Each structure stands twice: as structure tokens, then as C-alpha cells.
Amino acid sequence: MASRKTDHDVVVVGGGNAALCAAMTAAESGMKVLILESAPQSYRGGNSRHTRNFRCMHDGPLSVLVESYDEDEYFADLIKVTDGRTDEDLARMVIRRSEECLPWMEAHGVRFQPSLSGTLSLARTNAFFMGGGKALVNAYYRTAAALGVDVLYDAPVRHIQLDRRKVASVRYDHDGVSHTVQPRAVIVASGGFQADIDWLADAWGPAARNFLIRGTPYNRGTVLRNLLDQGAQSVGDPTQCHAVAIDGRAPKFDGGIVTRLDCVPFSVVVNKNGDRFYDEGEDVWPKRYAIWGRLVAAQPDQIGYAIVDSRAIPLFMPSVFPPVRANTLEELAQKMELPVDGVMKTISRFNAACGDTSAFHPTELDGVRTQGIEPAKTNWARPISEPPFYGYTLRTGVTFTYLGLKVDENAQCRTEDGLIENLWAAGETMAGSILGQGYLAGYGMTIGTVFGRIAGQEAANYVR
Ligand SMILES: Cc1cc2nc3c(=O)[nH]c(=O)nc-3n(C[C@H](O)[C@H](O)[C@H](O)COP(=O)(O)OP(=O)(O)OC[C@H]3O[C@@H](n4cnc5c(N)ncnc54)[C@H](O)[C@@H]3O)c2cc1C
């Protein structure tokens, strides 16, 4: 093991949005900063490189955001999705500070564009990154370099030594050698633990082995576990995570947003026994795709099958992988390795339960529903009857886990006995301090940006 005397004041663990915001802020306060990123350079940026937008409060038009979006409306939106399991003080603080983040992000190289039109209008609430999260991450790395921040890639942190309530050292691997450094302050921004499938299975049971991980394979929670084992206070429930239903053929890791499937509202979804299990038309898809992550997780082998007919195909965004196609429903069931009799029975009953479809409207809750079957389909219920027929598999795609490090409004970590003098956390790794369950689109980047900047400033104040 090599011991390195570091001349860095602040070590930042991780190389995504939260880490970069922290590093740039600390560097602007005169700190010598080192980022330790476990991924190689080409994979730098964690889940942040998959993102598209950031949710921002504003009193009037701000950059690409139209009209206004005030604190109370933003908070009400958050409460709706988290069912009240939210730390109100921290959530409101993040919301208020999001407004100053947008110009700060622009000043640090991020370019925004108006939201794309789609089923859900976000033009007022979410600012979209031109070039997506990858462009944001690249811009931040360039700005960080100009500020003198040093970055080591392929440098996973293995251990942060807590000496009572102070970080004594940080151990990481690089070039096949283990190094130990003693910075004055440390900021942890290394994401959740979702890419550690064993840990996920400990929390969820064996079903978790069939989950797909939508983002980086590098967020394995190594530092999170290491700190919790040494008495750092945790927050959140290990079974809580953001999970959505995605294309079952997506890669195990890092499929990103292109693996999203939007066919469910216009489909009949069955499990591997050929049985329906939930109302496919409960609400518009952006409001329901997170629910379907958990619904699919509860089915045998954690898989679902969405079946549509030719009339539905133009109604949703094309998928990255082409669907299975067949001229008859029997042939489709066979091709999808589903029990043919079971599927035929389910779809015949479903078709017979569809009534008048003249009010069918694909982009509104149209109330076109089934009668007399359980579960009902309460919108967009049209018979699956026009060949050719198409099928997609659905699997649970985990975005990020909520178990994390408990922090206060200064982003500072603690043990049962009090604050840890020189340790701060930002981003997904502490998001559980705010969100108990559920998720609001664009709030992850808001948490990371606000807390990253706070952590960078607090670490710099401490060192000074
Ligand atoms: C497909 C997808 C789309 C998303 N879209 C959005 C969106 O549009 N808007 C939004 O707000 N949120 C979105 N999210 C959620 C979003 O990614 C996060 O909330 C946010 O980017 C998290 O930033 P972070 O810096 O905390 O984590 P990350 O960006 O994941 O960064 C964590 C970093 O830590 C590094 N790391 C991990 N372990 C170690 C270790 N031991 N040592 C050193 N480094 C380590 C990783 O390599 C990585 O660079 C999306 C997520 C996914 C997967």
C-alpha cells in the first residue's frame, strides 16, 4: 500500500453532477481539489450523464423556463409523489435554492434548451440540457479543469477512515496500487448502491437479480457501506428506490433513457402465465411508469408482456429494439414463449369487455374503459384486434436507491454522537435525507446541484 502525502485540501469521491458541483465550488473558494472517480474517463459522470433536465423554481420567466413555478406549487408536486414521506425543511430549502442554480449552471458551461413537446409539458418546470447530461458533465469537467481541479479516473475509493468524528484518511486504488491520502476535508458524491446486485437482493430478496440497472455499473455503494459500517448515520429504507418499467431486452447496466417503452397505456399487459394484473390505462404514462417498475417486480420471474395491435403502433414513441411481430395472436404468444391458451383467453375476455370506443383519445384520459373484468382498464380500452400484432417484454429498471447518508442543511454527515467534523455528502448518496419514497422528474439533479454547491462551500469554509 502506498501512502501519498496529498497537497489537496478537499477530496471529492465520485465524478457525477453532485461531485462536480462540489469540486467547482470548493475550487472557486481557493481550495486545491482532487476528484476520485471510479469509472474510466470514457464512462465518467455516473448516472448524471443519462439525465435530460433539472426542475427549477422561478418567479417569472427564467432562461428557457416559461411563466413561473413557485415554492408552494413545487413542494405540492413533490408531496404528491412521495405521499408525504419528505423532509419538508430540506425539500423546501432545495426548492428555494434551485432558482439561483440555473444561472450558476449556465455560468459554469451548461447550455439549456426549451423542453421538447410530448405527452407531459415540462416547459414551465424543467430546464432541459442541450446535448443531455453528457454535455453537462463534459462542460463541468472542462470548467473544473480551468479552476485547477485535479481528476483521477479509474480510482475507486475503498475506505474512508473515520477517527471518532473526523475523517483521518481516504484509501483508493489506482494503476493496481492502493494509495492513502489525508485531505483536510472529504465530500462523498458516489451515488446509490443499485449496481451492487447482491446488496439489492439482500434488501429485495432474489427477485432483485432480475432487475435491470438503468444507469452506471460503478454506483455500488462501496463508500456508503464503508461509512455506515463505521457508524455514520443512515437514512432511508433499503427497499426504496426509483424503479420504472423498461424494455426487457435492455442491457443489465447503463441502458439509459432509450430503453424506455411507452406502449403500456395502449396495450394489454400479461404476466408469464398469460394473466392481466393491473389497469394499463390508469393514467398517462409519464405519471405511471414508475408504478409499473414495482408492479412488474411483483410478477413471477419479474417480467411482463405488453401486447398491442397495429392501430396502437403510431400512438407511442418507437422503441429502440423492434417489437416481436406476428399476424395472429396465437403466433405472437408462441413467439413470446407465453402460454397460448392463457393469452387467448385473457385477450378474448378483454376484447369482449371493451364497449363504445368512439371517444378514444390517445393523449387525454378519455374514460374509454372495460366493463365487467378485473382488473378494469379505465382509459384507452380498445380491443386488441387489428393484425399484425406486436409484443414487448417489460422488466424493472432501477434508477437509484434511497438508503443513504443522513445529512443536515449544510450537507454535513453525522454519527449517533454528532456531526463528523470534515465529511459532507451530496447527490444520490444523501437523497434519502429528503425523499422517503417516490420521485419527481428532474428533482435528482436539483438535489445534487444544490447540495453539491453547499458541500463544496462548507468544506472550503472548514479548511479555511
Ligand atoms: C437513465 C436515467 C435518467 C435520468 N434522468 C434524470 C433527469 O433527467 N433529471 C434528474 O434530475 N435526474 C435524472 N436521473 C437521476 C439522476 O441521474 C441523479 O439524480 C443525478 O444525476 C445523480 O447525480 P450524482 O452525482 O449523485 O450521482 P452520479 O451521477 O451517479 O455520480 C456518482 C459517481 O460516483 C462514482 N463512484 C461510485 N462509487 C465510487 C467509489 N467507490 N469511488 C469513486 N467514485 C465512485 C461513479 O463512477 C459516478 O461517477 C436519471 C437517472 C438515470 C439512470
Ligand as a Chemical Component Dictionary entry (heavy atoms), coordinates in Angstrom:
data_LIG
# 
_chem_comp.id                   LIG 
_chem_comp.type                 NON-POLYMER 
_chem_comp.pdbx_formal_charge   0 
_chem_comp.three_letter_code    LIG 
# 
loop_
_chem_comp_atom.comp_id 
_chem_comp_atom.atom_id 
_chem_comp_atom.alt_atom_id 
_chem_comp_atom.type_symbol 
_chem_comp_atom.charge 
_chem_comp_atom.model_Cartn_x 
_chem_comp_atom.model_Cartn_y 
_chem_comp_atom.model_Cartn_z 
_chem_comp_atom.pdbx_ordinal 
LIG C1  C1  C 0 -31.446 6.813  -17.235 1  
LIG C2  C2  C 0 -31.509 7.885  -16.187 2  
LIG C3  C3  C 0 -32.078 9.114  -16.478 3  
LIG C4  C4  C 0 -32.181 10.098 -15.500 4  
LIG N1  N1  N 0 -32.700 11.318 -15.844 5  
LIG C5  C5  C 0 -32.754 12.303 -14.921 6  
LIG C6  C6  C 0 -33.168 13.625 -15.287 7  
LIG O1  O1  O 0 -33.465 13.921 -16.449 8  
LIG N2  N2  N 0 -33.231 14.558 -14.295 9  
LIG C7  C7  C 0 -32.874 14.279 -12.999 10 
LIG O2  O2  O 0 -32.963 15.168 -12.144 11 
LIG N3  N3  N 0 -32.431 13.058 -12.648 12 
LIG C8  C8  C 0 -32.353 12.067 -13.565 13 
LIG N4  N4  N 0 -31.859 10.834 -13.215 14 
LIG C9  C9  C 0 -31.398 10.638 -11.845 15 
LIG C10 C10 C 0 -30.016 11.320 -11.821 16 
LIG O3  O3  O 0 -29.100 10.569 -12.559 17 
LIG C11 C11 C 0 -29.460 11.628 -10.488 18 
LIG O4  O4  O 0 -30.334 12.125 -9.562  19 
LIG C12 C12 C 0 -28.193 12.514 -10.530 20 
LIG O5  O5  O 0 -27.569 12.553 -11.764 21 
LIG C13 C13 C 0 -27.260 11.908 -9.530  22 
LIG O6  O6  O 0 -26.059 12.563 -9.507  23 
LIG P1  P1  P 0 -24.928 12.076 -8.503  24 
LIG O7  O7  O 0 -23.767 12.950 -8.772  25 
LIG O8  O8  O 0 -25.443 11.955 -7.139  26 
LIG O9  O9  O 0 -24.615 10.559 -8.954  27 
LIG P2  P2  P 0 -23.896 10.021 -10.268 28 
LIG O10 O10 O 0 -24.038 10.957 -11.398 29 
LIG O11 O11 O 0 -24.370 8.633  -10.484 30 
LIG O12 O12 O 0 -22.376 10.009 -9.869  31 
LIG C14 C14 C 0 -21.839 9.079  -8.953  32 
LIG C15 C15 C 0 -20.375 8.937  -9.276  33 
LIG O13 O13 O 0 -19.710 8.239  -8.247  34 
LIG C16 C16 C 0 -18.741 7.386  -8.826  35 
LIG N5  N5  N 0 -18.425 6.364  -7.832  36 
LIG C17 C17 C 0 -19.226 5.393  -7.327  37 
LIG N6  N6  N 0 -18.563 4.677  -6.390  38 
LIG C18 C18 C 0 -17.317 5.227  -6.279  39 
LIG C19 C19 C 0 -16.166 4.940  -5.482  40 
LIG N7  N7  N 0 -16.147 3.943  -4.582  41 
LIG N8  N8  N 0 -15.060 5.702  -5.665  42 
LIG C20 C20 C 0 -15.039 6.717  -6.558  43 
LIG N9  N9  N 0 -16.104 7.035  -7.341  44 
LIG C21 C21 C 0 -17.230 6.305  -7.187  45 
LIG C22 C22 C 0 -19.416 6.896  -10.093 46 
LIG O14 O14 O 0 -18.496 6.409  -11.032 47 
LIG C23 C23 C 0 -20.097 8.185  -10.549 48 
LIG O15 O15 O 0 -19.228 8.981  -11.318 49 
LIG C24 C24 C 0 -31.708 9.846  -14.189 50 
LIG C25 C25 C 0 -31.099 8.626  -13.906 51 
LIG C26 C26 C 0 -30.996 7.654  -14.893 52 
LIG C27 C27 C 0 -30.324 6.341  -14.565 53 
# 
loop_
_chem_comp_bond.comp_id 
_chem_comp_bond.atom_id_1 
_chem_comp_bond.atom_id_2 
_chem_comp_bond.value_order 
_chem_comp_bond.pdbx_ordinal 
LIG C1  C2  SING 1  
LIG C2  C3  SING 2  
LIG C2  C26 DOUB 3  
LIG C3  C4  DOUB 4  
LIG C4  N1  SING 5  
LIG C4  C24 SING 6  
LIG N1  C5  DOUB 7  
LIG C5  C6  SING 8  
LIG C5  C8  SING 9  
LIG C6  O1  DOUB 10 
LIG C6  N2  SING 11 
LIG N2  C7  SING 12 
LIG C7  O2  DOUB 13 
LIG C7  N3  SING 14 
LIG N3  C8  DOUB 15 
LIG C8  N4  SING 16 
LIG N4  C9  SING 17 
LIG N4  C24 SING 18 
LIG C9  C10 SING 19 
LIG C10 O3  SING 20 
LIG C10 C11 SING 21 
LIG C11 O4  SING 22 
LIG C11 C12 SING 23 
LIG C12 O5  SING 24 
LIG C12 C13 SING 25 
LIG C13 O6  SING 26 
LIG O6  P1  SING 27 
LIG P1  O7  DOUB 28 
LIG P1  O8  SING 29 
LIG P1  O9  SING 30 
LIG O9  P2  SING 31 
LIG P2  O10 DOUB 32 
LIG P2  O11 SING 33 
LIG P2  O12 SING 34 
LIG O12 C14 SING 35 
LIG C14 C15 SING 36 
LIG C15 O13 SING 37 
LIG C15 C23 SING 38 
LIG O13 C16 SING 39 
LIG C16 N5  SING 40 
LIG C16 C22 SING 41 
LIG N5  C17 SING 42 
LIG N5  C21 SING 43 
LIG C17 N6  DOUB 44 
LIG N6  C18 SING 45 
LIG C18 C19 SING 46 
LIG C18 C21 DOUB 47 
LIG C19 N7  SING 48 
LIG C19 N8  DOUB 49 
LIG N8  C20 SING 50 
LIG C20 N9  DOUB 51 
LIG N9  C21 SING 52 
LIG C22 O14 SING 53 
LIG C22 C23 SING 54 
LIG C23 O15 SING 55 
LIG C24 C25 DOUB 56 
LIG C25 C26 SING 57 
LIG C26 C27 SING 58 
# 
